[in-house]
Amino acid sequence: MIPIYQVYALRYAMREARRAEHFIGGDPHDAPMPMDYFVWAAVGGGKAWIIDTGFTAEVAARRKRTYLRCPIESLKLLGIDPDMVEDVIISHLHYDHVGSFHKFAKARFHLQEAEMQYACGHYMKHARLRHSFEVEDVAGIIRMNFAERVAWHDGDAELALGLKIHACGGHSAGLQCVTVNTARGTVVLATDVTHFYENLEKNRPFTTAFHVGGMLDGFDRLRALAPSPQHIIPGHDPLVMQRYPAVTGLEGIAVQLHAQPIA
């Protein structure tokens, strides 16, 4: 029997930004468009799966992000003990998705091998591409590999009944999204396959791109994986916090993605 998961988005940081920063080619409307930073948790089948690990306070200060809370310590607010987590999915190795990996005592990390090849290959000679990586994060995952704590994937995979990863290039060479079986159907955690609802809805790629065509293909992949547009959860959109009901007592911190969107 396929487990029915509860899926949560936990907001740990934000930054002020403008529309022109989020669309290739800019935007004629020079209006504010802030960005939220999330980690996600899928709880079901007797365990918790964590998707992405956020960044640290030190990186937040250096990159001028507003750090609201430690994403890993904050999992305890959802009743998840980070020391007991066995599996963490890393969507890609950009600083805001892998930076606090070291705060898991025993978890193994699921990563596309293409992403590590990208992060350690010749493309990192280009400042425009390596800007999104922290070298110590990449080195840390290499250390985890030497400690036999990385599970490498080459494309799509079912990690557990009702929980799958899907390779989607574009934003980064080894980016992956996650589909999770819930009471309302398959929820697609897009991670950075689409940063905002608007990137996907208007087919307007985000400014940080390894391959623009791959990003557009990724939009199509999200649509194919989801039962409806309402089942796709973008990676950085503050609207996620408005469209889904908060976890009781965690208003402004965590929302329930397995619940129906708020009308």
Secondary structure, DSSP 8 states (H G I E B T S, - for coil): -----EEEEEEEEEE--BGGGSSTT--SS--B--EEEEEEEEEETTEEEEE-----HHHHHHHT-EE-S-TTGGGGGGT--GGG--EEE----SHHHHTTGGG-SS-EEEEEHHHHHHHHSGGGGSHHHHTT--HHHHHHHHHHHHTT-EEEESS-EEEETTEEEEE--SSSTT-EEEEEEETTEEEEEEETT-SSHHHHHTT---S--S-HHHHHHHHHHHHHHSSSGGGEEESS-THHHHHS-B-TT-TTTEEETTS----
